[in-house]
Amino acid sequence: MTDKKTNTDKTKKTQSKNGYRMRFTLPNGQMVQHTTHTKAERDSIRGWVDKLISSQRTGIDNVEAMEWAQTRPKGALRDFLIKNGLLEDNSDSERTLADVYQVFVADGKGEDRTIINRKAAADRLSAFFGSSCLLRNVTRQRAGDFINDLETKGNLQTGKGLGENTVVSIVKRCKTFFRYALEMGWIKENPFSRFTTTYKPVPDRVQYVSIEDTIRAIEEGTANKAHRVIIALVRFCGLRGASELSRLTFDASCYHPSTADKPGEILVHNTKVERHVKHGKPRPIPLIPYVEQLIQDLWESIPEGENRLFPNMTKTSNPGIIVKRVFERIGVNTGEMYNLRRSYVTDLMANGMHEKDPAMFELLAGHDVIMSIRNYQIMTNSRIERGAQAFMEIMSVNPDGKPSTTFGATSMAQVPLLEPCDKPQQDETSGDKNAQTLENKGFSQKESPSCNLMQPGWIPPRGFEPL
C-alpha cells in the first residue's frame, strides 16, 4: 500500500512537454489526469481536487472544497471536474447577473482603479437588465440594445450619449464580465463577444507639449512643490499619473539619489506593467539634474515621519485637473494630462531609441515598441513638413519634375532629413541665453530640448548606452 502511494505521488509531479501533469484516482478506481501550465497552478489545484475526491469517497461533504469548485475553476479545469463527476454541470441553471457580480468585482488583481471600473460596468449591467436577470436571457440582441442605450443616453448626469471610446471601455468590461460566466460554465456563449472594442484616436485631444512650455509651467505656473514634481515626472520621466505617482516614496525602494559617478533614478512600480512586460520588475527611470532638484526641494517640505512624495494622492486621484490648471496659467492648453507622457515617448522615438535599443526603450516607456508607435507617437506639423520635403526630394529627381524611375529602389533613409525633433523658435539675441538656461537645467545645448533628455556625460543604469 505504501509503495503504491509513493508511485502515485511521483506521477503527480510528472512534467510533460506542454505543462505539469496531475493524476488522480477516482472513487470508482478510474485513473484520470489533468495538465496545468505552471507548477504553482498545479500545486494549488491538486489539494482541492484531492479534497473533492475524498468527499465523494467518504460521503461527507467538504463545504470549503465545494465552495472552491463552484467559484474558482474555469475553462479546462472546470470541464475536467464536470466530466469526472466532481462538479455538477450547472450551465443551464438559473444563474443571474448577481451571481457573477461578486466574483467579477473581487477579481480585480488588487488594483483600486480596476476594481472601481469593474464595479461601474457591473452596476450599469444591473441597472439596464436588472440584477435578478438570468444570464441566459442576456442574448446578443439585448447586448446590442444595451450598447445602443449607452450611445444615446448613457451619461447618468445629463442623459446624453457617451463618447465612442467611453462606450468601448464599458463594453470591454462587460465582455470580461460575461467571460467570467462563460468560464464558470454558467452560459454557453458570451453575448458581447462579437462587438468591436477597439479604441479610436481623437486627434483634437492629442498634442505635443514642448519642454520649454513645461519648464515655464513649473517655474511660473505654480509655487506648489508637489505640483511641480508631478508635472516634471510625467513630462520628463513618462509616469502615467496617479497609478504610478501615488506609489512613489523617498526610500531606496523607489528613489536612488545621484552620486559622483551615477545619476539619480526612480523605480516606478505598476502592478499591471510588471505583470505584462518581460522583466517583470519596477521600471528604472533616470533623473536629469533639474528633476532631481525638484524632488529634493519637495523632500524638504514633506512633514517629518512622512515617506511618500505625494501623501494626499491615491491611485484613484485625478492629478490631470491640477496639471491643466497650471498650464492654463501660462496660456498653454495641454489637452489631457496624458499628452505630457505622449510627448515624452515621442522624444524618445525621435532620437531613434526604439530602433537602437528596443529593450531599454520599452523599459523607459513602459510599453512595447509597436504599442508606442501606434498610440503614443505624435505627428507634429514641422515633422509632417519635413517628411513631405523628403518625399518630394525622392520623387522629383529628374530636371523636368517627373518622378525618377529609380524611386522604387530608393530608401527614405538615403535622404538626409533635418533634426528629428522640433527646435524651439528663437531670435538671434535670445538663442545663447536660452541654450545656457537649458544647459543649467540638465539639457543639452547642442540639440533641441525636446530631442535630448540627458545631459552630456550622463551615465545610464544597467548597461544602457546613451544615444
Number of C-alpha atoms within 10 A of each C-alpha: 5 7 8 9 9 10 10 15 14 12 14 18 15 13 16 12 6 10 15 20 20 23 18 19 13 18 13 8 8 9 10 12 12 17 19 19 13 13 14 10 12 19 15 10 16 15 11 16 18 14 16 24 19 16 18 16 13 9 9 10 14 14 11 11 17 17 10 13 22 15 14 13 17 18 12 13 18 21 17 18 19 16 12 12 14 18 16 13 16 14 16 12 13 13 18 20 22 17 17 21 22 12 15 21 19 13 12 16 11 10 15 14 16 18 17 14 16 24 19 15 23 23 15 19 20 17 10 14 18 14 19 13 17 17 27 19 12 19 14 16 11 15 21 14 13 18 18 14 17 25 17 13 14 20 14 11 7 9 11 14 17 18 13 14 15 15 19 20 16 21 22 19 21 22 20 18 23 24 21 21 25 19 20 23 22 23 23 13 16 23 23 25 17 9 15 10 17 11 13 10 11 9 8 7 11 21 20 20 22 19 24 14 15 23 18 15 25 23 13 13 20 19 12 11 19 20 18 24 23 23 29 24 23 23 25 25 25 22 26 20 21 20 22 17 25 19 19 21 19 17 11 10 13 18 20 19 16 15 8 5 9 15 19 21 21 23 20 27 21 20 16 13 18 16 11 12 16 12 12 13 17 19 23 22 22 25 26 21 18 17 21 23 14 18 23 14 15 18 18 10 10 16 9 8 6 12 14 18 20 20 15 8 16 17 15 15 15 14 17 17 11 15 24 18 17 25 22 14 13 16 12 16 14 23 18 14 22 21 20 30 24 25 25 30 28 24 26 21 24 19 18 16 19 21 11 14 14 14 17 18 22 21 19 21 26 23 17 17 18 11 12 19 15 10 12 22 21 23 12 13 10 13 17 11 11 15 15 12 14 18 13 13 16 20 18 14 15 12 8 8 10 10 15 16 11 10 13 9 7 13 9 14 8 9 13 9 13 11 14 17 20 19 14 14 8 10 8 8 8 11 14 12 11 15 17 14 13 19 17 14 15 20 25 20 19 11 15 20 23 26 24 20 23 20 17 14 10 17 17 18 14 8 8 12 12 13 11
